Each structure stands twice: as structure tokens, then as C-alpha cells.
Amino acid sequence: MAVTDGVPLFGLAVPTDVFGTHRPDIADPWYDLRICAPPGTRVGGAFVVDTPYTLADLATADTVIVPACHDPADPPCPELVDAVRAAHDAGARVAAICTGAFV
């Protein structure tokens, strides 16, 4: 999942619950969810994302989820746009939640 500053906490929590919970009753193997974010990324106005995966890691993903953005009037983070394009060019499915579609 692609995460940048300002992502609403709900936008991070829902895909994490859906794709990050092992669900052998639906499919096995299930998704290997990786939160990809620049260092120091803040979500929900208060939480700092602590992940070893950066946006560059999206290029090797099978599926990329782009959660809602903080303010759709702001241009998306160029690093995020480049990373999503690289993932798409490599054959990844790209899904967006709500205003994440603007990426």
C-alpha cells in the first residue's frame, strides 16, 4: 500500500485490515501486505509510519493500493505518482480508495 503524509487514518486502517489479515478461507496464499512510505510519513495527523518499505518498493508489487489523500485540491506527491507509474508499468494492478484516485 502506498502511503504519504496526510493520509487519513481510516484510509490506512481499512485496507490494512482487509489485505493484511490472513484469510485462508478465501484464498491461500493471501496477500503479503507491505506499507510503503517515505521515512517520517505521518498519517491521521499524529501517527508516524514505521516501515522498512519505501515507495520505490511499489515497483515490485502485484497490487498497489492508493488510499485517500489528505486534500484532493493539493497536487499528489510526485514521488508517489512516479512510484505508482513504475508499478503499473511493471504490470501491477492499481486500486485507489476515494480521493486516492487523483494520484
N, C-alpha and C positions, 0 to 999 in steps of 0.2 A: 504494500500500500504506500502511495506517495503522500508524504506529509510535509507541509511547510508552515511557517509561522501563521498563527491566527486561525488555524482550522478549528471549528467548533468541536468541543469535546464529544458531543453526540455523534458527529460525523466520523470520529475516530473510533468511538466505542462500538457502534453497531456493526461495521464491517469486521472489526476485531472479534466480536462475539460470533458472528456468522461464519467467518472463514478461519478463525483462529482456534475454534473448538473442534476437537477430533470428533468426527461423525461417521463411524464405520457402518452405521445402519443405512446411510445414504450412499456412500462410496468409500472404498478403501483401496488405495490411499486417498486421503482427503488433502486439502490444500496445506502447503507449508507456508504459513503467513509470515511475511517479513515486513516490518515497519521500516521504510526507507525515508530518511530525513537528513537535512544538513545539521551539523553539530549545533547545539544550543537552540534548536527549534522549540517554540512554546505553543502549546495548544490550550484551548479553553481559557485563555487569559492568565493561566497560572502554572500549568504543568510543563516541565521540560521533558522532551522526548529523549530517552536514553536508549540508543540502538547502535549496534555496530554497522548497520547498513546505511549507505548514503544514497542519494538519488541516482548516482551512477550505477548502482546495483539493479535498478529497474530494467536495464538493457538485457538482463538475462532472465527476466520474469516471463512466465507463461501468461499470466493475467495481471494487469495493473489496475488498481482501484484508486480513483482520484476522489477524495472526499470533498464535501462542500468547502468553499473558500470563505474567508472572513468577510470580504466585501466585494461583491461582483463588479462594482464600479472601478475597483483597483485593477491594474493590469496584473496578470498572473506572473509569478516568479519566473524569469527567463530560464533559470537552471531547471526548474520543474518542466517547463514546456519542452526544452531540449531533451530531457530525460524521458519524457513520455513519447516524444517523437522517435527517439532511439529504440525504445522498447517496441513501439508499433512497427518500425522498420525491420526489427528482428523477428517479427511475427507474433508479438504478444497481443492478446485481447485487451482492450482498454474499456473500462467501465467507469462511469462518473456518477457521483451522488449529488443530486441537486445542483448547486451552482458550480460544482467541480467540472461541469460540462463546459464552462467557459475556458478551461485550460485547453 
